[in-house]
Every structure is written in C-alpha cells, then in structure tokens.
Amino acid sequence: MKKGVLLNAELSAVIARLGHTDQLTLCDAGLPIPAVTQRIDLALSQGVPTFLQVLGVVTQEMQVESAILAEEIVEQNPALHQALLAQLTELGQLQGNTISLRYISHEAFKAQTGHSRAVIRSGECSPYANLILCAGVTF
C-alpha cells in the first residue's frame, strides 16, 4: 500500500506525469468539464470532499508555480477566496517560492480548463470554487 497522503491512484498518476507549466484544474461540483479532458471525480455528496480539502492533498504531492482563478470569486465567494489565498501563501512558504496568481473571467476560465492535463471535481457547492494549478519544478 502507498505510504503517501494521496491514495487516489488516478490522481496520483496524473500528478506524477506533470511537467513544468502543465496545468491541473480543481473544481466545484458544477463546473462543466470538457469532454476531451480527463475527469477525476472525487465528489461523494454535496460538500464532500470540500474544495480546500482536495487542494490541501493535491499540493502535498504537486509543486505549484502559479495559479489561475476566476475573477468572480473575489466578490461572489470572498470567504473561500481569502481561505484559498492563505492556503496558497502557506504552500509557497513550504515550497520556498511565491505562487503567482492570475485572475481571468469565468468564461475564459472554463475555456482554459481544456488545456489542463485533468480536472479534479470536488463536492464543493459554493460559487466559483475553481482553480487551475500550474506545475513548477523542484530544482
């Protein structure tokens, strides 16, 4: 049995295959996922697992250089936005880098998910709980 935190085999394999600047999308239960993009559905029920829980586990395995968010999260989901910023700041400190953030419209965000290696669907049911992580390197 795997010793690491991340037990989901499909998600673990996607992260292991990421190269520098490859993208991985984490999303809420409602984000449309392009048919051509690998879907890893972790949603069990409304709110399970939460978006932040999925982010916490994924980022224990993935080196993150930058992230993309929908600009609507700032006004439509300020509590989650602040928690997300705090988690990304802490991650940057643990990794020894600053994770740059870019905000784009929700429509542009949905289009950008087509460039992700995979989309990981959480059980989150709050607005604009979506994030694209861009892989960094550990050296």
C-alpha positions in Angstrom: 0.0 0.0 0.0 1.2 3.5 -0.8 2.6 5.4 2.2 1.9 9.0 1.0 -1.0 11.2 1.7 -2.6 10.9 -1.7 -4.3 7.5 -2.1 -6.3 8.0 -5.3 -4.4 6.1 -7.9 -5.8 8.1 -10.9 -4.9 11.4 -9.3 -1.5 10.3 -8.2 -0.7 9.1 -11.7 -1.7 12.5 -13.2 0.5 14.4 -10.8 3.4 12.1 -11.4 3.2 12.8 -15.1 3.1 16.6 -14.8 5.9 18.6 -16.3 6.9 22.3 -15.8 3.9 24.6 -16.6 1.5 21.7 -17.1 -1.9 22.6 -15.7 -4.3 20.8 -13.3 -7.8 22.1 -12.6 -9.5 21.7 -9.2 -13.2 22.5 -9.4 -16.5 22.6 -7.6 -19.3 20.2 -8.3 -20.9 22.4 -11.0 -18.0 23.4 -13.3 -18.5 22.0 -16.9 -15.6 19.7 -17.8 -14.6 19.5 -21.4 -15.2 16.0 -22.9 -11.6 15.9 -24.2 -10.1 16.5 -20.7 -9.5 13.7 -18.2 -12.1 13.9 -15.4 -11.2 12.7 -11.9 -14.4 12.8 -9.9 -13.9 12.8 -6.2 -17.3 14.2 -5.3 -19.2 12.0 -2.9 -22.1 14.2 -1.8 -22.7 17.9 -1.5 -19.7 19.4 0.3 -17.7 16.2 0.4 -14.9 16.5 -0.1 -14.5 20.3 0.1 -12.5 22.2 -2.4 -9.9 23.2 0.2 -9.5 19.6 1.3 -8.8 18.5 -2.3 -6.4 21.4 -2.7 -4.6 20.5 0.5 -3.9 16.9 -0.5 -3.0 17.7 -4.2 -0.5 20.3 -3.2 1.3 17.9 -0.8 2.2 16.0 -4.0 2.5 18.8 -6.6 5.0 21.6 -6.9 3.0 24.7 -7.8 4.5 27.7 -9.6 1.4 29.7 -10.3 -2.4 29.6 -10.2 -5.4 30.9 -12.2 -8.7 31.8 -10.7 -12.0 33.2 -12.0 -12.1 36.9 -11.1 -15.7 36.4 -9.9 -14.6 34.6 -6.8 -13.4 37.8 -5.2 -17.0 39.2 -4.9 -19.1 36.1 -5.2 -17.2 33.9 -2.7 -15.0 36.2 -0.6 -14.6 33.8 2.4 -13.4 30.9 0.2 -11.2 33.4 -1.8 -9.5 34.5 1.4 -9.0 30.9 2.6 -7.6 30.0 -0.8 -5.1 32.9 -0.7 -4.0 31.9 2.8 -3.5 28.2 1.7 -1.5 29.3 -1.4 0.6 31.6 0.6 1.4 28.9 3.1 2.2 26.5 0.3 4.6 29.0 -1.3 6.4 29.3 2.1 6.6 25.5 2.4 7.9 25.2 -1.2 10.3 28.2 -0.9 8.7 30.2 -3.6 6.0 32.7 -4.3 3.0 31.4 -6.1 1.9 33.9 -8.7 -1.8 34.4 -9.2 -3.7 35.4 -12.3 -7.4 36.3 -12.4 -9.5 35.8 -15.6 -13.2 35.9 -16.4 -15.2 32.7 -15.5 -15.9 32.2 -19.2 -12.2 32.4 -20.0 -11.5 30.0 -17.1 -13.9 27.4 -18.4 -12.1 27.6 -21.8 -8.7 27.3 -20.1 -9.7 24.0 -18.4 -9.4 22.4 -21.9 -5.6 22.9 -21.6 -5.4 21.0 -18.2 -4.0 17.5 -18.0 -7.0 16.7 -15.8 -9.9 18.3 -14.0 -10.4 17.1 -10.4 -14.1 17.5 -9.3 -14.7 18.1 -5.6 -18.1 18.0 -3.8 -17.8 21.8 -3.2 -21.1 23.6 -3.8 -20.2 27.2 -3.4 -19.8 29.7 -6.3 -16.6 29.9 -8.3 -14.7 27.4 -6.2 -12.3 26.6 -9.1 -8.6 26.9 -9.5 -6.0 26.0 -12.2 -2.7 25.0 -10.7 0.4 25.4 -12.9 3.2 22.9 -12.2 6.6 24.1 -11.1 9.9 22.3 -10.7 11.5 21.2 -7.5 15.0 22.3 -8.6 
